[in-house]
Amino acid sequence: MCSLRSILLIQCLLFSSLSFAEVQILFEENFDSGELKEIPGWGVGYQAGGFVGVSTDPKEVLGNKGGSLKATYPKANGGIYGWASFDMKPYNTYEVYVEFHAKMPKAKEGIKFLKIFGGANTTFGLDYTGISTGKGSMYQVSFGDGTTTQNDTQNVINFNGAHPQWIGRSHGTAVVETPEKKGWTAADWGDSWHHFRFKIKFNSVDTTGGVIKEIHDGAYYVEIDGKVFVNATGLLNRHPSNEPIRKVAFLDWSQNISEPFEIWYDNIRITLGGFDESNRPVTTKAIIE
C-alpha cells in the first residue's frame, strides 16, 4: 500500500512530466560544434564591416568551454552589420518564448538585440542613445497597439513603470507589472554572462459570425538573471489583420556606434507553450513542422 507521501510524490512527478511535455522546443543551439551549422530555419550573416561567427576561445564562451555566437560591429552611423534569426512561419503562431545567455564584454553600444517580426513587431532593444541608463542598456519593450496595420515601436512599456499610458489602447485594462522599477543599465553588463528570458504573445482575434472582436490577451514578460523586469498581460498589441510571427531575430540593426563593439550569445532556446523548466542542457536542434 502506498503512503500518502508516496501518492503525493507520484502525483507531483506526473504533473511535472505533463508540464514539461506541453513545452515544445522549436530551436536550440549551444554552438559547441565550434562552427556555424546548417540548421533548418536558422540563418546567420554579416556585412559592411561586421562579423558573425562561432568562437571557441574559452574566454568568450559560457562556462569557459564549448562555443558561443560572437558578433563584432564596426564604428558606424547605422545599419545592419550582423544577423541571426529563426524562421517561425511554419508554426503559424502568435506566441513564442525565447531565452539565451549574452555578454557584451567591452564597449557598450546599442543594438536591436532581440526582435520579433511578423504582421506586428516587438523589440527588446539595447539603447543606441545613452540618454537614459547608458548605451547598451535595456529599459523598455517597444511594440504597436494595433491602431494601424503597421505595428513596430509606436508604444512602449517602460521598465521603471513610468508613463503607463504609453501602452496605448489597452491602458486602464491591461495589467502591467514592473517589479524592479528600473531599467537594465549599461553598467549591469559588467564583464559577465547574463541570462535573458522573454515571452511574447500577440492578442487574439475572434471572428465568429463574421464580426471582428479583439481579445485583450496580449502579453510580454522580461526576466534578466532571475529578476522580472516586465510582466504584462491583457494587452492589445496587434491589428486584427496582422499575420502570425514570421521570425525571431538576434543582433540586427545598430546605430550611433561610437566605437567598435562585440556581443556574444550562447545557449539560445526558442519554445512554444512556455519556458523549458526541465533543466535539460541546451543542445543543437530544430523542429520543422
C-alpha positions in Angstrom: 0.0 0.0 0.0 1.3 3.4 -0.9 1.6 6.0 1.8 0.0 9.4 1.4 3.5 10.9 0.9 4.3 8.4 -1.9 1.0 9.2 -3.6 1.6 12.9 -3.5 5.2 12.4 -4.8 3.9 10.3 -7.7 1.2 13.0 -8.5 3.8 15.7 -8.3 6.2 13.8 -10.7 3.3 13.1 -13.1 2.2 16.8 -13.1 5.8 17.9 -13.7 6.2 15.5 -16.6 3.0 16.7 -18.2 4.0 20.3 -17.7 7.4 19.7 -19.4 5.7 17.7 -22.2 3.5 20.7 -23.0 6.5 22.8 -23.9 7.7 22.3 -27.5 11.3 23.2 -28.3 11.4 24.6 -31.8 15.1 25.5 -31.8 18.1 25.4 -29.6 21.8 25.9 -30.2 24.8 25.8 -27.8 27.4 26.4 -30.6 29.6 23.7 -29.1 30.4 22.3 -32.5 32.7 25.2 -33.0 31.2 26.2 -36.3 28.0 27.7 -37.8 26.0 24.6 -38.5 23.3 24.4 -41.1 20.1 24.0 -39.0 16.6 24.1 -40.6 15.1 27.6 -40.2 18.3 29.1 -38.8 20.2 31.8 -40.7 23.3 33.8 -39.9 25.1 36.5 -41.8 27.1 39.7 -41.8 28.1 42.7 -44.0 29.5 46.2 -44.2 32.4 45.5 -41.8 30.5 43.4 -39.3 31.2 39.8 -38.5 29.2 36.9 -37.0 30.8 33.5 -36.3 31.4 30.9 -33.6 34.2 31.4 -31.1 35.7 28.5 -29.1 38.1 30.7 -27.1 37.3 29.7 -23.5 37.4 33.4 -22.5 34.5 34.0 -24.9 32.3 31.0 -24.1 29.7 30.5 -21.4 31.3 28.2 -18.8 34.7 28.5 -20.5 34.1 25.5 -22.8 32.3 24.7 -26.0 31.4 27.6 -28.3 29.4 30.8 -28.5 28.0 33.0 -31.2 30.2 36.1 -31.5 29.3 39.2 -33.4 31.5 42.3 -34.0 30.2 45.6 -35.2 32.3 48.5 -36.6 32.3 52.1 -35.7 29.5 53.5 -37.9 26.5 55.7 -38.2 23.9 53.0 -38.6 22.9 49.8 -40.4 22.6 46.0 -40.2 26.1 44.6 -39.7 25.2 41.2 -38.5 22.1 39.0 -38.1 21.0 35.6 -36.8 17.4 34.6 -37.0 15.0 31.6 -36.8 12.1 31.2 -39.2 8.8 31.0 -37.4 6.4 30.8 -40.4 6.0 27.0 -40.3 4.4 27.2 -36.8 1.6 29.7 -37.5 1.7 31.1 -34.0 1.2 34.5 -32.3 3.1 33.4 -29.2 6.7 32.4 -28.5 9.2 32.1 -25.7 12.9 32.9 -26.1 15.8 32.5 -23.7 19.6 32.7 -24.0 22.7 33.9 -22.4 24.5 37.1 -23.6 27.6 39.1 -22.9 28.8 42.5 -24.1 32.4 42.3 -22.9 34.0 45.6 -23.9 32.4 48.7 -25.3 28.7 49.1 -24.6 26.6 50.1 -27.6 23.0 49.8 -28.9 21.6 47.1 -31.0 18.2 45.5 -31.7 19.3 42.5 -29.6 16.0 40.6 -29.8 13.3 41.5 -32.2 10.1 39.5 -33.1 9.0 40.1 -36.7 5.6 39.4 -38.1 2.5 41.4 -39.1 3.2 43.1 -35.8 6.7 43.5 -34.4 8.2 43.7 -30.9 11.6 44.9 -30.0 13.6 44.2 -26.8 16.4 46.6 -27.8 19.6 47.8 -26.2 19.7 51.7 -26.3 21.6 53.5 -29.0 21.5 56.9 -27.4 22.8 56.6 -23.9 20.4 59.3 -22.7 18.8 57.2 -20.0 20.9 54.5 -18.4 23.8 54.4 -20.9 24.4 52.9 -24.3 23.7 49.2 -24.3 21.0 49.4 -21.6 17.6 47.9 -21.9 14.8 49.9 -20.4 11.6 49.3 -22.4 9.6 46.9 -24.6 8.6 48.5 -27.9 5.6 47.5 -29.9 2.4 48.8 -31.5 -1.1 48.7 -30.0 -2.8 47.7 -33.3 -4.4 51.1 -34.0 -2.9 50.7 -37.6 -1.7 47.7 -39.6 1.9 48.8 -39.1 2.9 47.9 -35.6 6.5 48.3 -34.5 7.6 50.9 -31.9 4.7 53.3 -31.6 4.0 52.1 -28.0 6.3 51.1 -25.1 6.3 49.5 -21.6 9.0 51.2 -19.5 10.9 49.0 -17.1 10.7 51.8 -14.4 6.9 51.9 -14.7 6.8 55.5 -16.0 4.1 56.7 -18.4 1.8 53.7 -18.2 -0.5 55.3 -20.8 2.2 54.8 -23.4 1.0 51.2 -23.9 -1.8 52.6 -26.0 -5.3 51.3 -26.4 -5.2 48.8 -23.5 -4.2 51.4 -20.9 -6.6 51.1 -18.0 -7.5 47.4 -18.6 -4.1 45.7 -19.1 -2.2 44.5 -16.0 1.4 45.8 -16.3 3.9 44.9 -13.6 7.4 46.3 -13.5 8.8 44.9 -10.2 12.3 46.2 -10.5 11.1 49.8 -11.2 14.3 50.4 -13.1 16.0 49.5 -16.4 18.8 47.1 -17.1 21.7 49.6 -17.2 24.8 49.6 -19.3 26.8 49.1 -16.1 24.8 46.0 -15.3 26.6 44.2 -18.1 29.9 44.3 -16.4 32.2 41.6 -17.8 29.9 38.7 -17.1 27.4 36.5 -18.9 23.7 37.2 -18.2 20.6 35.0 -18.6 17.6 36.5 -20.5 14.1 35.2 -20.9 11.3 36.7 -22.9 7.7 35.8 -23.6 5.8 37.4 -26.5 2.1 36.9 -27.1 0.1 39.0 -29.6 -3.5 39.4 -28.7 -6.1 37.0 -30.1 -8.9 38.0 -32.5 -12.4 36.3 -32.6 -14.1 36.4 -36.0 -17.2 34.3 -35.0 -20.2 35.2 -37.2 -18.0 37.4 -39.4 -17.7 40.0 -36.6 -14.1 41.0 -35.6 -13.6 41.1 -31.8 -10.2 41.9 -30.4 -9.3 39.9 -27.3 -7.3 41.7 -24.6 -4.8 38.8 -24.1 -1.5 40.1 -25.4 1.4 39.6 -23.1 5.1 40.4 -22.5 7.5 39.0 -20.0 11.1 40.1 -19.4 13.4 38.3 -17.0 17.1 39.0 -16.6 19.3 36.9 -14.3 16.2 35.7 -12.5 14.8 39.2 -11.9 11.4 40.1 -13.5 11.5 43.5 -15.2 8.2 43.3 -17.0 5.2 41.0 -16.6 2.4 42.5 -18.7 -1.0 40.8 -19.6 -4.3 41.9 -21.1 -2.6 43.9 -23.8 -3.7 44.9 -27.3 -0.5 44.6 -29.4 -1.5 43.9 -33.0 -4.0 44.8 -35.7 -6.7 42.1 -36.5 -5.2 41.8 -40.0 -1.6 41.2 -38.8 -0.2 37.8 -39.7 1.5 35.4 -37.2 5.1 35.7 -36.1 7.5 35.5 -39.1 10.9 35.3 -37.4 12.8 35.6 -34.2 15.8 37.8 -34.8 19.0 38.4 -32.8 21.7 41.1 -33.4 20.3 43.1 -36.3 20.3 46.9 -36.6 22.7 49.3 -34.7 23.3 53.0 -35.0 25.4 55.8 -33.5 28.2 53.4 -32.9 30.9 55.5 -31.3 33.4 52.6 -31.1 33.6 49.0 -32.4 32.0 46.5 -30.1 31.3 42.8 -29.6 28.3 40.9 -28.3 28.2 37.2 -27.6 25.2 34.8 -27.4 25.1 31.3 -26.1 22.5 28.6 -25.3 19.7 30.0 -27.4 16.4 28.2 -27.0 13.0 29.0 -28.7 9.9 27.3 -27.4 6.1 27.2 -27.6 3.8 26.6 -24.6 6.2 28.1 -22.0 9.8 28.1 -21.0 11.6 24.7 -20.7 11.9 24.3 -16.9 13.3 20.8 -17.1 16.9 22.0 -16.5 17.9 19.9 -19.5 21.1 21.2 -21.1 20.8 23.1 -24.4 21.9 21.1 -27.4 21.6 21.7 -31.1 18.4 21.0 -32.9 15.4 22.5 -34.7 11.9 21.1 -35.4 10.2 22.0 -38.6 6.5 21.0 -38.9 
